[in-house]
Amino acid sequence: DGRRQLSVVIATQHALGADVFPRVFDRLVDKRPEVSWRVRTLNREDCVSLFVRGDADLLLCYEARGFPPLPFDTTIHRRVIGRDTLIPVVGGPLRHRVREDKTLRAEVPVLTYPENSHFGTLLARTGLSDALPRPSIPAREVESAFSVVLLELVGRGAGVAWLPYTMCRGAIASGDLVSLAA
């Protein structure tokens, strides 16, 4: 029919690509059917670099309260599209070890983020990285900057992890995951 298709590249952090982008897409797809999307899921710093270089049209990323905002001038249009929080969760057989006061009846492995990742840095700076008790005996350790991996492992009962609430709210509502947030 001769209409040109518009291609939009969006740089997004992994967790936002898994949860928030699909909701943004749902809102826009009917309004702009001529748009094709290329979703680049990367670590936060890589997303920002891609956007700053002009290799992405949109940037979807977390900014933490109490931390410096991204250093963009007024030529960049910014919008807050939601709020989120990291919460500690367990799943699988571990969800049956949670007491009424949101503590665990037994020691469990803590699944972590690398210190240099966005969530790892955020947890370390806020002191939350030490808020979960570490097992007194050596336990399997899993570290990943990819929160979707930690979500899957938590769901299988591999340990406890800090995850974005928006990413796991459905599993909490269904009872597949239990929040340990006070």
PAPAVEX-471431 format. One record per residue (C-alpha): residue in one letter; x, z, y. Coordinates in Angstrom, 1 decimal, decimal comma. Last residue first. Layout:
BEGIN
<atom><residu>a</residu><c1>X</c1><c3>Z</c3><c2>Y</c2></atom>
...
This chain:
BEGIN
<atom><residu>a</residu><c1>8,3</c1><c3>56,1</c3><c2>-6,3</c2></atom>
<atom><residu>a</residu><c1>9,2</c1><c3>52,7</c3><c2>-7,8</c2></atom>
<atom><residu>l</residu><c1>9,7</c1><c3>52,8</c3><c2>-11,5</c2></atom>
<atom><residu>s</residu><c1>7,4</c1><c3>49,7</c3><c2>-11,9</c2></atom>
<atom><residu>v</residu><c1>6,2</c1><c3>48,9</c3><c2>-15,4</c2></atom>
<atom><residu>l</residu><c1>6,3</c1><c3>45,4</c3><c2>-16,8</c2></atom>
<atom><residu>d</residu><c1>4,0</c1><c3>43,7</c3><c2>-19,4</c2></atom>
<atom><residu>g</residu><c1>1,1</c1><c3>45,9</c3><c2>-18,0</c2></atom>
<atom><residu>s</residu><c1>-0,9</c1><c3>42,9</c3><c2>-16,8</c2></atom>
<atom><residu>a</residu><c1>-0,6</c1><c3>44,0</c3><c2>-13,1</c2></atom>
<atom><residu>i</residu><c1>3,1</c1><c3>44,6</c3><c2>-13,5</c2></atom>
<atom><residu>a</residu><c1>3,6</c1><c3>41,2</c3><c2>-15,0</c2></atom>
<atom><residu>g</residu><c1>1,7</c1><c3>39,6</c3><c2>-12,1</c2></atom>
<atom><residu>r</residu><c1>3,7</c1><c3>41,6</c3><c2>-9,6</c2></atom>
<atom><residu>c</residu><c1>7,0</c1><c3>40,5</c3><c2>-11,0</c2></atom>
<atom><residu>m</residu><c1>8,3</c1><c3>37,9</c3><c2>-8,6</c2></atom>
<atom><residu>t</residu><c1>6,5</c1><c3>39,3</c3><c2>-5,6</c2></atom>
<atom><residu>y</residu><c1>8,0</c1><c3>42,7</c3><c2>-6,2</c2></atom>
<atom><residu>p</residu><c1>11,6</c1><c3>41,3</c3><c2>-6,0</c2></atom>
<atom><residu>l</residu><c1>13,6</c1><c3>42,8</c3><c2>-8,9</c2></atom>
<atom><residu>w</residu><c1>15,8</c1><c3>45,8</c3><c2>-9,4</c2></atom>
<atom><residu>a</residu><c1>16,6</c1><c3>46,1</c3><c2>-13,1</c2></atom>
<atom><residu>v</residu><c1>16,0</c1><c3>48,2</c3><c2>-16,1</c2></atom>
<atom><residu>g</residu><c1>17,1</c1><c3>47,3</c3><c2>-19,6</c2></atom>
<atom><residu>a</residu><c1>16,9</c1><c3>44,7</c3><c2>-22,4</c2></atom>
<atom><residu>g</residu><c1>13,2</c1><c3>45,3</c3><c2>-23,1</c2></atom>
<atom><residu>r</residu><c1>12,2</c1><c3>41,7</c3><c2>-23,4</c2></atom>
<atom><residu>g</residu><c1>10,5</c1><c3>41,6</c3><c2>-20,0</c2></atom>
<atom><residu>v</residu><c1>13,6</c1><c3>43,1</c3><c2>-18,5</c2></atom>
<atom><residu>l</residu><c1>15,6</c1><c3>40,2</c3><c2>-19,9</c2></atom>
<atom><residu>e</residu><c1>13,2</c1><c3>37,6</c3><c2>-18,5</c2></atom>
<atom><residu>l</residu><c1>13,3</c1><c3>39,3</c3><c2>-15,0</c2></atom>
<atom><residu>l</residu><c1>17,1</c1><c3>39,5</c3><c2>-15,1</c2></atom>
<atom><residu>v</residu><c1>17,3</c1><c3>35,8</c3><c2>-15,8</c2></atom>
<atom><residu>v</residu><c1>14,9</c1><c3>35,1</c3><c2>-12,9</c2></atom>
<atom><residu>s</residu><c1>17,0</c1><c3>37,3</c3><c2>-10,7</c2></atom>
<atom><residu>f</residu><c1>19,9</c1><c3>34,8</c3><c2>-10,9</c2></atom>
<atom><residu>a</residu><c1>23,0</c1><c3>36,7</c3><c2>-9,5</c2></atom>
<atom><residu>s</residu><c1>23,5</c1><c3>38,0</c3><c2>-13,0</c2></atom>
<atom><residu>e</residu><c1>25,1</c1><c3>41,0</c3><c2>-14,6</c2></atom>
<atom><residu>v</residu><c1>24,3</c1><c3>42,3</c3><c2>-18,1</c2></atom>
<atom><residu>e</residu><c1>25,8</c1><c3>45,3</c3><c2>-19,6</c2></atom>
<atom><residu>r</residu><c1>25,4</c1><c3>46,6</c3><c2>-23,2</c2></atom>
<atom><residu>a</residu><c1>25,7</c1><c3>50,3</c3><c2>-23,3</c2></atom>
<atom><residu>p</residu><c1>28,6</c1><c3>52,8</c3><c2>-23,2</c2></atom>
<atom><residu>i</residu><c1>27,4</c1><c3>56,3</c3><c2>-23,5</c2></atom>
<atom><residu>s</residu><c1>26,2</c1><c3>58,3</c3><c2>-20,5</c2></atom>
<atom><residu>p</residu><c1>23,7</c1><c3>55,6</c3><c2>-19,6</c2></atom>
<atom><residu>r</residu><c1>23,7</c1><c3>54,8</c3><c2>-15,8</c2></atom>
<atom><residu>p</residu><c1>21,0</c1><c3>56,5</c3><c2>-13,8</c2></atom>
<atom><residu>l</residu><c1>19,2</c1><c3>54,2</c3><c2>-11,3</c2></atom>
<atom><residu>a</residu><c1>19,8</c1><c3>55,1</c3><c2>-7,7</c2></atom>
<atom><residu>d</residu><c1>23,4</c1><c3>53,9</c3><c2>-7,7</c2></atom>
<atom><residu>s</residu><c1>22,7</c1><c3>50,3</c3><c2>-6,7</c2></atom>
<atom><residu>l</residu><c1>20,0</c1><c3>51,7</c3><c2>-4,3</c2></atom>
<atom><residu>g</residu><c1>22,6</c1><c3>52,9</c3><c2>-1,8</c2></atom>
<atom><residu>t</residu><c1>21,3</c1><c3>50,7</c3><c2>0,9</c2></atom>
<atom><residu>r</residu><c1>24,5</c1><c3>48,8</c3><c2>1,3</c2></atom>
<atom><residu>a</residu><c1>25,0</c1><c3>48,4</c3><c2>-2,4</c2></atom>
<atom><residu>l</residu><c1>21,5</c1><c3>47,2</c3><c2>-3,1</c2></atom>
<atom><residu>l</residu><c1>21,7</c1><c3>44,6</c3><c2>-0,3</c2></atom>
<atom><residu>t</residu><c1>25,1</c1><c3>43,4</c3><c2>-1,4</c2></atom>
<atom><residu>g</residu><c1>24,0</c1><c3>43,0</c3><c2>-5,0</c2></atom>
<atom><residu>f</residu><c1>20,8</c1><c3>41,3</c3><c2>-3,9</c2></atom>
<atom><residu>h</residu><c1>22,7</c1><c3>38,7</c3><c2>-1,8</c2></atom>
<atom><residu>s</residu><c1>25,5</c1><c3>38,3</c3><c2>-4,4</c2></atom>
<atom><residu>n</residu><c1>29,0</c1><c3>39,6</c3><c2>-3,8</c2></atom>
<atom><residu>e</residu><c1>28,5</c1><c3>42,8</c3><c2>-5,8</c2></atom>
<atom><residu>p</residu><c1>27,2</c1><c3>40,9</c3><c2>-8,8</c2></atom>
<atom><residu>y</residu><c1>23,6</c1><c3>41,8</c3><c2>-9,7</c2></atom>
<atom><residu>t</residu><c1>22,7</c1><c3>44,4</c3><c2>-12,3</c2></atom>
<atom><residu>l</residu><c1>20,9</c1><c3>45,1</c3><c2>-15,5</c2></atom>
<atom><residu>v</residu><c1>20,9</c1><c3>48,9</c3><c2>-16,1</c2></atom>
<atom><residu>p</residu><c1>21,0</c1><c3>49,9</c3><c2>-19,8</c2></atom>
<atom><residu>v</residu><c1>18,5</c1><c3>52,6</c3><c2>-20,8</c2></atom>
<atom><residu>e</residu><c1>18,8</c1><c3>56,4</c3><c2>-21,0</c2></atom>
<atom><residu>a</residu><c1>15,7</c1><c3>58,0</c3><c2>-22,4</c2></atom>
<atom><residu>r</residu><c1>12,3</c1><c3>59,4</c3><c2>-21,2</c2></atom>
<atom><residu>l</residu><c1>12,4</c1><c3>57,2</c3><c2>-18,1</c2></atom>
<atom><residu>t</residu><c1>11,3</c1><c3>58,3</c3><c2>-14,7</c2></atom>
<atom><residu>k</residu><c1>8,1</c1><c3>57,1</c3><c2>-13,0</c2></atom>
<atom><residu>d</residu><c1>6,6</c1><c3>60,7</c3><c2>-12,5</c2></atom>
<atom><residu>e</residu><c1>4,0</c1><c3>59,9</c3><c2>-15,2</c2></atom>
<atom><residu>r</residu><c1>6,8</c1><c3>59,2</c3><c2>-17,7</c2></atom>
<atom><residu>v</residu><c1>8,1</c1><c3>55,8</c3><c2>-18,6</c2></atom>
<atom><residu>r</residu><c1>9,3</c1><c3>55,4</c3><c2>-22,2</c2></atom>
<atom><residu>h</residu><c1>6,5</c1><c3>53,0</c3><c2>-23,2</c2></atom>
<atom><residu>r</residu><c1>7,7</c1><c3>50,4</c3><c2>-20,8</c2></atom>
<atom><residu>l</residu><c1>11,0</c1><c3>50,4</c3><c2>-22,7</c2></atom>
<atom><residu>p</residu><c1>9,3</c1><c3>48,5</c3><c2>-25,6</c2></atom>
<atom><residu>g</residu><c1>9,1</c1><c3>45,3</c3><c2>-23,5</c2></atom>
<atom><residu>g</residu><c1>9,4</c1><c3>46,0</c3><c2>-19,8</c2></atom>
<atom><residu>v</residu><c1>11,2</c1><c3>47,9</c3><c2>-17,2</c2></atom>
<atom><residu>v</residu><c1>11,2</c1><c3>47,7</c3><c2>-13,4</c2></atom>
<atom><residu>p</residu><c1>13,1</c1><c3>48,9</c3><c2>-10,3</c2></atom>
<atom><residu>i</residu><c1>11,7</c1><c3>47,6</c3><c2>-7,1</c2></atom>
<atom><residu>l</residu><c1>13,1</c1><c3>45,2</c3><c2>-4,5</c2></atom>
<atom><residu>t</residu><c1>10,8</c1><c3>44,5</c3><c2>-1,6</c2></atom>
<atom><residu>d</residu><c1>8,9</c1><c3>41,6</c3><c2>-0,2</c2></atom>
<atom><residu>r</residu><c1>7,4</c1><c3>40,3</c3><c2>3,0</c2></atom>
<atom><residu>g</residu><c1>5,9</c1><c3>36,9</c3><c2>3,6</c2></atom>
<atom><residu>i</residu><c1>6,1</c1><c3>33,6</c3><c2>5,4</c2></atom>
<atom><residu>v</residu><c1>8,2</c1><c3>34,7</c3><c2>8,3</c2></atom>
<atom><residu>r</residu><c1>8,7</c1><c3>31,6</c3><c2>10,4</c2></atom>
<atom><residu>r</residu><c1>11,8</c1><c3>30,3</c3><c2>12,2</c2></atom>
<atom><residu>h</residu><c1>12,1</c1><c3>27,1</c3><c2>14,2</c2></atom>
<atom><residu>i</residu><c1>15,8</c1><c3>26,2</c3><c2>14,6</c2></atom>
<atom><residu>t</residu><c1>16,7</c1><c3>24,8</c3><c2>18,1</c2></atom>
<atom><residu>t</residu><c1>16,5</c1><c3>28,4</c3><c2>19,4</c2></atom>
<atom><residu>d</residu><c1>19,8</c1><c3>29,4</c3><c2>18,0</c2></atom>
<atom><residu>f</residu><c1>20,5</c1><c3>30,4</c3><c2>14,4</c2></atom>
<atom><residu>p</residu><c1>22,7</c1><c3>33,3</c3><c2>13,4</c2></atom>
<atom><residu>l</residu><c1>20,8</c1><c3>34,6</c3><c2>10,3</c2></atom>
<atom><residu>p</residu><c1>19,5</c1><c3>38,0</c3><c2>11,1</c2></atom>
<atom><residu>p</residu><c1>21,8</c1><c3>41,0</c3><c2>11,1</c2></atom>
<atom><residu>f</residu><c1>20,7</c1><c3>43,6</c3><c2>8,5</c2></atom>
<atom><residu>g</residu><c1>18,3</c1><c3>46,4</c3><c2>9,1</c2></atom>
<atom><residu>r</residu><c1>15,4</c1><c3>44,5</c3><c2>7,5</c2></atom>
<atom><residu>a</residu><c1>16,8</c1><c3>42,1</c3><c2>5,0</c2></atom>
<atom><residu>e</residu><c1>16,5</c1><c3>38,3</c3><c2>5,4</c2></atom>
<atom><residu>y</residu><c1>15,5</c1><c3>36,3</c3><c2>2,4</c2></atom>
<atom><residu>c</residu><c1>15,7</c1><c3>32,5</c3><c2>2,2</c2></atom>
<atom><residu>l</residu><c1>13,8</c1><c3>29,3</c3><c2>2,5</c2></atom>
<atom><residu>l</residu><c1>15,7</c1><c3>26,7</c3><c2>4,4</c2></atom>
<atom><residu>l</residu><c1>14,1</c1><c3>23,3</c3><c2>5,3</c2></atom>
<atom><residu>d</residu><c1>15,6</c1><c3>19,9</c3><c2>6,0</c2></atom>
<atom><residu>a</residu><c1>18,6</c1><c3>20,2</c3><c2>3,7</c2></atom>
<atom><residu>d</residu><c1>21,9</c1><c3>18,4</c3><c2>3,9</c2></atom>
<atom><residu>g</residu><c1>22,2</c1><c3>19,0</c3><c2>7,6</c2></atom>
<atom><residu>r</residu><c1>25,5</c1><c3>20,9</c3><c2>7,3</c2></atom>
<atom><residu>v</residu><c1>23,7</c1><c3>24,0</c3><c2>8,5</c2></atom>
<atom><residu>f</residu><c1>21,1</c1><c3>23,7</c3><c2>5,8</c2></atom>
<atom><residu>l</residu><c1>23,6</c1><c3>23,2</c3><c2>3,0</c2></atom>
<atom><residu>s</residu><c1>25,6</c1><c3>26,1</c3><c2>4,3</c2></atom>
<atom><residu>v</residu><c1>22,6</c1><c3>28,4</c3><c2>4,5</c2></atom>
<atom><residu>c</residu><c1>21,6</c1><c3>27,6</c3><c2>0,9</c2></atom>
<atom><residu>d</residu><c1>25,2</c1><c3>28,1</c3><c2>-0,3</c2></atom>
<atom><residu>e</residu><c1>25,2</c1><c3>31,5</c3><c2>1,4</c2></atom>
<atom><residu>r</residu><c1>21,9</c1><c3>32,5</c3><c2>-0,2</c2></atom>
<atom><residu>n</residu><c1>22,9</c1><c3>31,4</c3><c2>-3,8</c2></atom>
<atom><residu>l</residu><c1>21,3</c1><c3>28,1</c3><c2>-4,7</c2></atom>
<atom><residu>t</residu><c1>18,0</c1><c3>26,5</c3><c2>-5,7</c2></atom>
<atom><residu>r</residu><c1>17,8</c1><c3>22,9</c3><c2>-4,3</c2></atom>
<atom><residu>v</residu><c1>14,2</c1><c3>21,7</c3><c2>-4,3</c2></atom>
<atom><residu>r</residu><c1>13,8</c1><c3>18,0</c3><c2>-3,6</c2></atom>
<atom><residu>w</residu><c1>10,2</c1><c3>17,4</c3><c2>-2,4</c2></atom>
<atom><residu>s</residu><c1>8,2</c1><c3>14,2</c3><c2>-2,0</c2></atom>
<atom><residu>v</residu><c1>5,9</c1><c3>14,0</c3><c2>0,9</c2></atom>
<atom><residu>e</residu><c1>3,1</c1><c3>11,4</c3><c2>1,0</c2></atom>
<atom><residu>p</residu><c1>0,6</c1><c3>13,9</c3><c2>-0,2</c2></atom>
<atom><residu>r</residu><c1>0,8</c1><c3>15,9</c3><c2>3,0</c2></atom>
<atom><residu>k</residu><c1>-2,2</c1><c3>18,1</c3><c2>3,4</c2></atom>
<atom><residu>d</residu><c1>-2,9</c1><c3>18,3</c3><c2>-0,3</c2></atom>
<atom><residu>v</residu><c1>0,7</c1><c3>19,2</c3><c2>-1,2</c2></atom>
<atom><residu>l</residu><c1>1,2</c1><c3>21,7</c3><c2>1,6</c2></atom>
<atom><residu>r</residu><c1>-0,5</c1><c3>24,9</c3><c2>0,5</c2></atom>
<atom><residu>d</residu><c1>0,4</c1><c3>24,4</c3><c2>-3,2</c2></atom>
<atom><residu>f</residu><c1>4,0</c1><c3>23,7</c3><c2>-2,2</c2></atom>
<atom><residu>v</residu><c1>4,2</c1><c3>26,9</c3><c2>-0,3</c2></atom>
<atom><residu>r</residu><c1>2,9</c1><c3>28,8</c3><c2>-3,3</c2></atom>
<atom><residu>p</residu><c1>5,4</c1><c3>27,0</c3><c2>-5,6</c2></atom>
<atom><residu>f</residu><c1>8,2</c1><c3>27,7</c3><c2>-3,1</c2></atom>
<atom><residu>v</residu><c1>7,5</c1><c3>31,5</c3><c2>-3,2</c2></atom>
<atom><residu>d</residu><c1>8,0</c1><c3>32,4</c3><c2>-6,8</c2></atom>
<atom><residu>a</residu><c1>10,7</c1><c3>30,5</c3><c2>-8,7</c2></atom>
<atom><residu>g</residu><c1>12,4</c1><c3>28,9</c3><c2>-5,6</c2></atom>
<atom><residu>l</residu><c1>12,2</c1><c3>32,3</c3><c2>-3,8</c2></atom>
<atom><residu>a</residu><c1>14,0</c1><c3>34,0</c3><c2>-6,7</c2></atom>
<atom><residu>h</residu><c1>16,7</c1><c3>31,3</c3><c2>-6,8</c2></atom>
<atom><residu>q</residu><c1>17,4</c1><c3>31,1</c3><c2>-3,1</c2></atom>
<atom><residu>t</residu><c1>16,1</c1><c3>28,0</c3><c2>-1,4</c2></atom>
<atom><residu>a</residu><c1>17,3</c1><c3>24,8</c3><c2>0,1</c2></atom>
<atom><residu>i</residu><c1>14,5</c1><c3>22,4</c3><c2>0,8</c2></atom>
<atom><residu>v</residu><c1>15,0</c1><c3>18,7</c3><c2>0,9</c2></atom>
<atom><residu>v</residu><c1>12,1</c1><c3>16,6</c3><c2>2,2</c2></atom>
<atom><residu>s</residu><c1>11,4</c1><c3>13,0</c3><c2>1,3</c2></atom>
<atom><residu>l</residu><c1>8,8</c1><c3>11,1</c3><c2>3,2</c2></atom>
<atom><residu>q</residu><c1>7,1</c1><c3>8,2</c3><c2>1,4</c2></atom>
<atom><residu>r</residu><c1>6,6</c1><c3>5,0</c3><c2>3,3</c2></atom>
<atom><residu>r</residu><c1>3,1</c1><c3>3,5</c3><c2>3,2</c2></atom>
<atom><residu>g</residu><c1>3,0</c1><c3>-0,2</c3><c2>2,3</c2></atom>
<atom><residu>d</residu><c1>0,0</c1><c3>0,0</c3><c2>0,0</c2></atom>
